Amino acid sequence: MRLHTVTLLIVLIASTFLMAGAMWVAFAGRFREGLGQWTCALIMQGAGWALILMPNGPEPGTTAAATALFAMCWSLQMSALLHFLGQPTPRWLNYGPILIAFIVFVLYMQEMRERLFAG
């Protein structure tokens, strides 16, 4: 039995957005202890996977934007975890990974083989 990659990505995108929506409804927009950041992280992750699934395939700009969204997702998740633990989030954690991921992809990932390996 073979798994269909596009179908799996669609299920991943749908489940990510549904989880974010469920968190929004469950907390009625009154997030505490990092749950709002975690919900935003889920939205960024779903948007990143949606960019990967674009009909044009892994274009350099699309892949760079998706990678930046994934980095933003991970930054938001780390920030939510720190918030939950009662610790402040360093400013560089909010913006540093996003800029680094985008710049690395724009500058260094020009070959299709490299983009497929990294993505």
LORO-40531 format. One line per field, with one value per atom (N, C-alpha, C): x, y, z; residue in three letters. Coordinates in Angstrom, 3 decimals, padded with zeros to 6 digits. Example, Ala and Ser with C-alpha at 12.3 -4.5 7.8 and 13.67 -1.06 7.14 Angstrom:
residues 2
xx 013.190|012.300|013.200|012.850|013.670|012.900
yy -005.690|-004.500|-003.300|-002.250|-001.060|000.030
zz 007.800|007.800|007.800|007.080|007.140|007.870
res Ala|Ala|Ala|Ser|Ser|Ser
//
This chain:
residues 119
xx 000.846|000.000|000.890|000.591|001.336|000.505|001.161|000.481|000.599|-000.461|-000.491|-000.059|001.069|001.674|000.756|000.117|-000.763|-001.922|-002.490|-003.592|-003.136|-001.946|-001.419|-001.188|-000.696|-000.493|-001.823|-002.831|-004.152|-004.717|-004.556|-005.015|-004.231|-002.921|-002.094|-002.530|-002.759|-003.202|-004.565|-005.488|-006.834|-006.797|-006.040|-006.001|-005.322|-004.317|-003.644|-004.590|-005.298|-006.251|-007.430|-007.875|-008.963|-008.536|-007.302|-006.812|-006.726|-006.242|-006.178|-007.584|-008.517|-009.904|-010.530|-010.246|-010.777|-010.220|-008.949|-008.368|-009.007|-009.274|-009.889|-011.297|-012.060|-013.425|-013.410|-012.521|-012.486|-012.140|-011.270|-010.858|-011.524|-012.402|-013.192|-012.339|-011.140|-010.262|-009.582|-009.856|-009.231|-008.109|-007.005|-005.891|-005.066|-004.493|-003.594|-002.465|-001.391|-000.245|000.286|000.318|000.931|000.036|-001.221|-002.100|-002.408|-002.441|-002.651|-001.486|-000.277|000.907|000.919|000.496|000.470|-000.561|-001.689|-002.703|-002.172|-001.486|-000.870|000.180|000.923|001.926|001.268|000.123|-000.596|-001.054|-001.506|-001.934|-000.747|000.399|001.614|002.053|001.958|002.344|001.422|000.123|-000.820|-000.587|-000.295|-000.015|001.266|002.270|003.516|003.296|002.540|002.260|001.397|000.489|-000.330|000.541|001.564|002.488|003.277|003.660|004.384|003.500|002.206|001.262|000.795|001.323|000.917|001.069|000.219|000.251|001.537|002.262|003.481|004.653|004.507|005.607|006.540|007.677|008.602|009.403|008.774|009.469|010.364|011.461|012.362|011.687|010.885|010.226|009.189|008.425|007.416|008.054|009.122|009.826|010.455|011.005|011.594|010.518|009.380|008.287|007.749|007.601|007.133|008.120|009.400|010.421|010.394|010.182|010.072|008.839|007.738|006.542|006.790|007.505|007.822|008.718|009.689|010.560|009.751|008.789|007.929|007.081|006.599|005.826|006.641|007.862|008.707|009.079|009.292|009.576|008.379|007.185|005.979|005.748|006.035|005.873|006.856|008.091|009.070|008.667|008.181|007.729|006.540|005.614|004.464|004.910|005.874|006.387|007.052|007.857|008.487|007.441|006.420|005.334|004.622|004.376|003.721|004.553|005.880|006.777|007.039|006.465|006.602|007.912|008.560|009.831|009.645|010.402|010.273|010.892|010.342|010.873|011.908|013.122|014.118|013.645|013.917|013.458|014.002|015.231|015.823|015.086|014.449|013.739|012.515|011.939|010.757|011.074|012.235|012.511|013.735|014.697|015.948|015.789|015.109|014.981|014.258|013.297|012.543|013.447|014.180|015.090|016.188|016.757|017.824|017.308|016.144|015.598|015.310|014.710|014.382|015.644|016.614|017.848|018.619|018.707|019.425|018.765|017.445|016.783|016.916|016.803|016.903|018.314|019.318|020.698|021.293|021.006|021.743|020.958|019.663|018.887|018.349|019.215|018.799|018.613|019.291|019.178|017.966|017.264|016.085|016.430|017.568|017.988|018.145|018.709|018.891|017.545|016.637|015.321|014.543|014.602|013.889|014.492|015.808|016.478|016.117|016.119|015.848|014.367|013.495|012.066|011.511
yy -001.179|000.000|001.241|002.157|003.416|004.555|005.432|006.609|007.738|008.454|009.558|010.830|011.395|012.528|013.749|014.053|015.233|015.066|013.868|013.616|013.778|013.272|013.415|014.883|015.674|017.099|017.819|017.456|018.073|017.741|016.497|016.107|016.861|017.011|017.746|019.204|019.836|021.234|021.375|020.513|020.582|020.352|019.364|019.085|020.213|020.839|021.956|023.142|023.486|024.598|024.261|023.006|022.611|022.685|022.295|022.376|023.832|024.709|026.136|026.687|026.306|026.751|026.237|024.986|024.415|025.145|025.500|026.248|027.630|028.258|029.584|029.509|028.505|028.354|027.962|027.048|026.567|027.673|028.578|029.640|030.966|030.965|032.145|033.408|033.226|034.356|034.883|034.305|034.744|033.762|033.921|033.004|033.410|032.447|032.696|031.677|032.009|031.119|030.592|031.442|031.074|030.353|030.143|029.409|030.204|031.522|032.350|032.232|032.210|032.046|030.664|029.663|028.309|028.215|028.880|028.896|029.580|030.702|031.382|030.498|029.749|028.837|027.772|027.272|026.279|026.877|028.124|028.789|028.970|029.366|029.526|028.196|027.141|025.822|025.382|025.566|025.216|026.035|027.324|028.184|027.756|027.355|026.867|025.623|024.676|023.456|023.765|024.730|025.116|025.707|026.465|027.002|025.880|024.880|023.744|023.017|023.000|022.276|023.083|024.289|025.140|024.383|024.672|023.938|024.120|025.212|025.450|024.588|023.901|023.088|023.896|023.322|024.005|025.113|026.243|027.409|027.994|028.647|029.185|030.168|031.082|032.060|031.426|030.488|029.800|028.963|028.272|027.451|028.317|029.455|030.364|030.914|031.279|031.793|030.709|029.486|028.382|028.091|028.128|027.895|028.989|030.229|031.333|031.147|030.671|030.407|029.283|028.234|027.155|027.657|028.502|029.069|029.949|030.702|031.524|030.637|029.525|028.566|028.060|027.653|027.108|028.191|029.412|030.523|030.793|030.782|031.011|029.881|028.648|027.535|027.644|028.011|028.180|029.340|030.422|031.559|031.169|030.377|029.917|029.034|028.179|027.319|028.138|029.130|029.998|030.790|031.271|032.005|031.098|029.856|028.889|028.642|028.620|028.404|029.674|030.811|032.060|032.778|032.484|033.124|034.053|035.143|036.070|035.475|035.872|035.428|036.432|035.975|036.904|037.455|038.712|039.370|038.684|038.213|037.571|036.295|035.646|034.397|034.638|035.837|036.135|036.397|036.979|037.402|036.729|036.338|035.785|034.553|033.501|032.295|032.525|033.441|033.713|034.353|035.355|036.025|035.089|034.314|033.387|032.355|031.767|030.755|031.332|032.506|033.120|033.470|034.073|034.465|033.254|032.208|030.999|030.412|030.345|029.767|030.640|031.932|032.810|032.788|032.796|032.878|031.545|030.487|029.251|028.114|028.172|027.045|027.327|027.464|027.741|026.465|025.405|024.146|023.358|022.724|021.941|020.818|020.189|019.090|019.569|020.756|021.308|021.661|022.215|022.579|021.338|020.285|019.059|018.414|018.471|017.891|018.668|019.985|020.815|020.843|020.795|020.884|019.578
zz 000.000|000.000|000.000|-000.903|-000.994|-000.451|000.264|000.774|-000.247|-000.439|-001.387|-000.657|-001.071|-000.373|-000.341|-001.434|-001.488|-000.513|-000.459|000.472|001.912|002.215|003.569|003.927|002.967|003.228|003.441|002.681|002.848|004.228|004.654|005.989|007.066|006.871|007.828|007.921|006.772|006.758|007.441|007.075|007.659|009.167|009.616|011.053|011.824|011.231|011.897|012.049|010.981|011.063|011.979|011.962|012.853|014.316|014.599|015.971|016.428|015.547|015.890|016.111|015.245|015.405|016.696|017.043|018.274|019.493|019.448|020.562|020.668|019.519|019.523|020.123|019.722|020.228|021.703|022.079|023.459|024.445|024.038|024.952|024.635|023.650|023.278|023.118|022.563|022.334|023.587|024.751|026.012|026.362|025.684|025.868|027.079|027.716|028.830|028.789|029.416|029.570|028.246|027.219|025.959|024.970|025.292|024.378|023.110|023.206|022.012|021.054|021.612|020.764|020.126|020.875|020.333|019.203|019.368|018.315|017.063|017.231|016.082|015.430|016.230|015.684|014.814|015.243|014.439|013.107|013.140|011.908|010.962|011.500|010.675|010.079|010.868|010.361|009.222|009.399|008.337|007.074|007.244|006.093|005.388|006.155|005.549|004.714|005.264|004.496|003.272|003.391|002.236|001.132|001.491|000.476|-000.205|000.566|-000.021|-001.029|-000.775|-001.629|-002.842|-003.021|-004.148|-005.469|-006.447|-007.708|-008.515|-008.309|-009.086|-008.637|-007.530|-007.033|-006.162|-005.834|-004.913|-005.591|-005.843|-006.374|-005.287|-005.652|-004.620|-003.670|-004.192|-003.331|-002.418|-002.957|-002.167|-001.076|-001.426|-000.446|000.637|000.259|001.242|002.176|001.619|002.451|003.384|002.874|003.712|004.831|004.514|005.534|006.590|006.167|007.128|008.016|007.445|008.249|009.256|008.838|009.770|010.894|010.556|011.582|012.534|011.981|012.824|013.739|013.199|013.987|015.168|014.901|015.974|016.978|016.507|017.425|018.328|017.750|018.546|019.544|019.135|020.059|021.226|020.935|022.009|022.913|022.320|023.110|023.989|023.447|024.230|025.383|025.137|026.198|027.302|026.906|027.897|028.686|027.985|028.648|029.658|029.264|030.143|031.401|031.233|032.372|033.177|032.731|033.456|033.213|032.110|031.786|030.591|030.554|029.415|028.146|027.021|025.737|025.254|024.941|024.389|023.049|022.782|021.558|020.307|020.358|019.188|018.813|019.785|019.502|018.631|018.715|017.911|016.447|016.161|014.791|014.171|014.960|014.452|013.571|014.046|013.217|011.893|011.897|010.671|009.622|010.029|009.099|008.610|009.503|009.114|008.120|008.387|007.482|006.104|006.060|004.775|003.990|004.648|003.966|003.457|004.268|003.839|002.602|002.580|001.419|000.183|000.341|-000.824|-001.403|-000.545|-001.021|-001.451|-000.729|-000.945|-001.570|-001.563|-002.072|-003.473|-004.422|-005.797|-006.616|-006.257|-006.988|-006.501|-007.432|-007.091|-006.116|-006.296|-005.427|-003.982|-003.792|-002.458|-001.820|-002.605|-002.078|-001.654|-002.449|-002.108|-000.874|-000.743|000.418|001.680|001.602|002.779|003.121|002.119|002.358|002.765
res Met|Met|Met|Arg|Arg|Arg|Leu|Leu|Leu|His|His|His|Thr|Thr|Thr|Val|Val|Val|Thr|Thr|Thr|Leu|Leu|Leu|Leu|Leu|Leu|Ile|Ile|Ile|Val|Val|Val|Leu|Leu|Leu|Ile|Ile|Ile|Ala|Ala|Ala|Ser|Ser|Ser|Thr|Thr|Thr|Phe|Phe|Phe|Leu|Leu|Leu|Met|Met|Met|Ala|Ala|Ala|Gly|Gly|Gly|Ala|Ala|Ala|Met|Met|Met|Trp|Trp|Trp|Val|Val|Val|Ala|Ala|Ala|Phe|Phe|Phe|Ala|Ala|Ala|Gly|Gly|Gly|Arg|Arg|Arg|Phe|Phe|Phe|Arg|Arg|Arg|Glu|Glu|Glu|Gly|Gly|Gly|Leu|Leu|Leu|Gly|Gly|Gly|Gln|Gln|Gln|Trp|Trp|Trp|Thr|Thr|Thr|Cys|Cys|Cys|Ala|Ala|Ala|Leu|Leu|Leu|Ile|Ile|Ile|Met|Met|Met|Gln|Gln|Gln|Gly|Gly|Gly|Ala|Ala|Ala|Gly|Gly|Gly|Trp|Trp|Trp|Ala|Ala|Ala|Leu|Leu|Leu|Ile|Ile|Ile|Leu|Leu|Leu|Met|Met|Met|Pro|Pro|Pro|Asn|Asn|Asn|Gly|Gly|Gly|Pro|Pro|Pro|Glu|Glu|Glu|Pro|Pro|Pro|Gly|Gly|Gly|Thr|Thr|Thr|Thr|Thr|Thr|Ala|Ala|Ala|Ala|Ala|Ala|Ala|Ala|Ala|Thr|Thr|Thr|Ala|Ala|Ala|Leu|Leu|Leu|Phe|Phe|Phe|Ala|Ala|Ala|Met|Met|Met|Cys|Cys|Cys|Trp|Trp|Trp|Ser|Ser|Ser|Leu|Leu|Leu|Gln|Gln|Gln|Met|Met|Met|Ser|Ser|Ser|Ala|Ala|Ala|Leu|Leu|Leu|Leu|Leu|Leu|His|His|His|Phe|Phe|Phe|Leu|Leu|Leu|Gly|Gly|Gly|Gln|Gln|Gln|Pro|Pro|Pro|Thr|Thr|Thr|Pro|Pro|Pro|Arg|Arg|Arg|Trp|Trp|Trp|Leu|Leu|Leu|Asn|Asn|Asn|Tyr|Tyr|Tyr|Gly|Gly|Gly|Pro|Pro|Pro|Ile|Ile|Ile|Leu|Leu|Leu|Ile|Ile|Ile|Ala|Ala|Ala|Phe|Phe|Phe|Ile|Ile|Ile|Val|Val|Val|Phe|Phe|Phe|Val|Val|Val|Leu|Leu|Leu|Tyr|Tyr|Tyr|Met|Met|Met|Gln|Gln|Gln|Glu|Glu|Glu|Met|Met|Met|Arg|Arg|Arg|Glu|Glu|Glu|Arg|Arg|Arg|Leu|Leu|Leu|Phe|Phe|Phe|Ala|Ala|Ala|Gly|Gly|Gly
//
